[in-house]
Amino acid sequence: MRAKLLAIGTGIGLALAATGAMAHPKLTSAVPAADGAERAASPTKEIRLNFSEGVIAKFSGLELRDESGKSIATGTPAADPKDKKQLVVPLSTPLVAGKYRVIWHVVSEDTHRVKGEYTFTIGN
């Protein structure tokens, strides 16, 4: 009976551990911050997304659109060398005053793919 209870307890513990390991990365913050937070100052030269776990830049990125929906050119995404939880995307040209939409996707170090979007406003 004792062996059976130990086996059940071990099984439950393994199941809980596996659940934690299968978590998906979550966007924890961004620079420029999402609308509702402080408005970003111009010029903005990069977008920095912070996640709950490390990301693989090679399989991650974003699309940036202005108020009219026009895509804005961005550079190659890279993980911050000091913090693999940060995805840094350089901008080809600094952003001017206006509202922007970021449509992002990331693959975490444990290969989970997630996506999302947010808006931010520069100036005004």
N, C-alpha and C positions, 0 to 999 in steps of 0.2 A: 504494500500500500504506500509505504514511504517513497519507494522508487517511482511509483506512478505519479504521486504528487510532485516530486522533483522534476519529472519529465514534463508535466503540465506547466509547472512554473517556468521551466527553461523555455518551453515553446512560446509562452506568453511574452517572456522577456525578449526573445529573438524577434517575435512579430513586432513588438514596440520599437525595437532598435531598427528594424528594416523600414518601418514607417518613417522614422526620422531621417534615415539615409535617402529616402525617396522624395524628400521635400523638393519643391521647385524654387528657383531663385525668384526673389521678389524685389521690385524696385523700391528702395528705401528712401532715396532722395535724388534730386537732379539739380544741375547748375547749367543754365538758368532754371530756377524753381518753377513749379507749376503755378498757373494763375491761382489767385487766392493768397499766394505768398507774396513776398516783396517783389516788385517789378525789377527786372534786370536793367542794368545800365548799359548803354551803348559805348564803345563797341564790344560786342561779344565775339570772341574768336574761336570758341570751342563749346561743345556740349559734353557734359560729364554726367554719366548716369552711374549711380551707386546701387549695388545689389546686395542681397543678403548672403550671397556666396560667390565664389570666384567664377569668372566667365571666360569663355574661349573667344577671343576677339576675332579670330579667323572665320568663325561661323556666326558672328554677331554684327549688328549694325543698326542703322536707322535711316529713315527718310524724313527730311525736313521740308515743310510746306509753308508758304506765306498765307496771308488772309484770303487771297483769291484761289488758293489751292495749287499754285505753281510750285514745282519742286525746286529746291535750292541745293546747289552742288555742295557736297561735303567731301572731306578727305577720307583716308583709310582709317577705320576704327582700330584702336589699340587698347590693350589693358594697361593700366597705370603700372609701371614697373615696381612701385612701392606698395601697391594695393591691388591685387588681382580681382577685387570685387568692383573696381571702377572701370567703366568703359569710357574712353575718351575719343571723341570724334571731332577732328579739326574742321573748321569752316573755311571754304575757299576765299570768302570775303567776309569782313565783319558785318553783322546784322544791323540794319537801320531800325528806327522806331516802327513798331507795328506788332501785330499778333501772329504767332507762329504755332504750328502743330508738329509734334515729334511723334513719329510712328516707329517704335523700336521692336527689335527681336534679339534675343540672346540665347546662347547655348551655354549652360553651366558646365563646370568641370566634371560633374557627374553625368553629363550628356542630356540633361533635360532642356527642352526648348520651350521658351515662353515668349509672349509678345504683349504689347500694350501701347498706349499712346497717352499723351497729355498735351496741354497747350501752355504757352507762356507769352508774356508781353514784354517788349523792350520799350523803355522810355515812356513818354507821355505822362 
